[in-house]
Amino acid sequence: MKAWTFAALAASLVSVVSSTPLVPRQQSYTPVTGPTDGIYERLPIQRLMAEQPDGFNLYLLALQAMQKVPESNPLSYYQLAGIHGRPHIPWGEPSNPAVQNTAVGYCTHSSGLFVTWHRPYLSLVEQQLVYHAGVEAAKFKDPKWKAAAKKLRLPYWDWAADDLKSAIPAVVMQPTVSLTQPTSSGGESTISIANPLYQYSFTNQDYRNRYFTGFYTQAAHTLRQPLDTSTSQNNVADQTMRAAYTSRRQNTYNLFSIPTFHEFSSTAFSIGGTPNAWTSVESIHNQVHASMGGTTPGRAGHMSLVDYSAFDPIFWLHHVQVDRLGAMYQATHPGQVVTPQPASPVFARIVTASTVDTIDTPLWPFRHPGGNYFTSRDVSTPGSIWDYGYSYSEIPLSYKSRPTADLRSFVIGRINALYSPAALTTTTAAPTTTAAPTINVTKRATGTRREWICHFVFSPAEIGGPAQLDIYFGNVTTTPGSQGYYVGSGAALGKEEYTDADKGKLITATVPLTIAIQDQGIDCNNRSVVVKELASKLKWVMRKGVSDSYDLTKLPSLKVGVSSAEVTYTGDDNLPEWGTFETYYEVTDKKDCGMTKKDSSIVKSDDAKDYLGNGK
């Protein structure tokens, strides 16, 4: 692999800048190598702060430096973020309107390529971050800064772990931060700066006018759960994240019982999947996006729309977590790779109904040093991350020369330690609270219990923007403290434009119900009692902003079902074993958009017997 010096990388940065007055159409490309000065661990952001304070300091300085690069530069924060969605222009390749789809960016969503496409994307951003960290470190006399820069890698936010319980890392919500910067003589001074993790401030109004639309032309910086074009509500985003912690954690654990990589990776609906495979890492990821940006039509925060999400600095913390979970799945399911699936539109090509994505589909616009485009084949093993200069504590470099089975066993142990149900009981919470139930995490789960899942499918195009289906026991709530019990949500990122092809695309999501059932004081193994309780109390609403909702009768694509299966937990060394599913149509068939027995062909599950005496 080609070793890039800071000088060489700086030269490459200059060489690709066009002289056009607005965002340039590049005539050359920047190869994606990742940092090439060693393999170092990507850390949770709170560990980076605590264990490598100099590295965290450089992380902030480097991110600030990236955000100050003129937006006309292809390696600016603006244009690197813009690969994902807007400004919908070429990156690293010439303009060719005959084959390029200028209605979208390069990112792949509702696609089997979702996980694999984002891996080289993150590596590109990481190599630029480390470059800027090196430049900043070189301004200090003390050699400790250069050592810290060498080890620096993108951190992540584990929104499913018990330490934060889905809370947004506090440093991300601070408008300003104090850090150490170099003096002109190479010394150190402490200053307070605008926090580059808090928001990205756009610097070129002409670009916003030309490439953005509506609300987003007026927003001078990225926004979270916005009140207006200038005011974020990080507290609302944080509360929304915390409320769904229990559901998010269980869904994350359930990911590793999904049998195929396609189902693990993508929200795209595949008829006949088992209910637990209606979740996906993309589905969980979507709900985080919606929590950060909100679902208010026409003025959702940047994270809620595919077109703008990558501009928010929290995007990178979020997506490194997604990449980490992808690597962990690859380790626990060796040989599971991208398989042929209907293609999703991306900027680099115009697709038709017959276009198919495969393991060899180019991951545009990312190229190797020799000029070939990345494909999913390049990143289909957990060890592929080591080729791009990083590791995770769950995918340690020490396993590089060991058998695949050893890494698989190690990762399963880490998954069980991090995400499995604790004991097979939970601490009871009052049924009127909207807060996430408290989980006892002092003991790993062993034994057997019946797991209950609410699963649903819908077309985001019917909503026409960011969408989130909230699941409740009892009354639907819009404010904390109201009567009702919020269980969890599934969501879709919004798009600014929906095509006719989008209208036929369906996505799936799940909300685990077991812990919420137990919090009602009900034995989850007693199907008769659970079915009666769910038929009486289970409700759902398609959220429209904070206090409004969509008319379910106008969402014909939405189908909501409830299923359960007996699951055996054997402890640290194995993933859980799921039994045969059965679906309880009598829970949902009298509710708006509820599944009926006529929908039985869309899910791989037995029909449950009649528990309510309705004869259905």
Beta strands, then each sheet from edge to edge (+ up, - down):
strand 1: 40-41
strand 2: 176-182
strand 3: 188-194
strand 4: 341-342
strand 5: 356-357
strand 6: 362-367
strand 7: 373-375
strand 8: 390-391
strand 9: 446-458
strand 10: 467-473
strand 11: 485-492
strand 12: 507-512
strand 13: 538-544
strand 14: 548-549
strand 15: 559-570
strand 16: 577-578
strand 17: 582-583
strand 18: 606-607
sheet 1: 1+ 8+
sheet 2: 2+ 3-
sheet 3: 4+ 5-
sheet 4: 6+ 7-
sheet 5: 12+ 9- 15+ 16-
sheet 6: 12+ 9- 15+ 17- 18-
sheet 7: 11+ 10- 13+ 14-
end
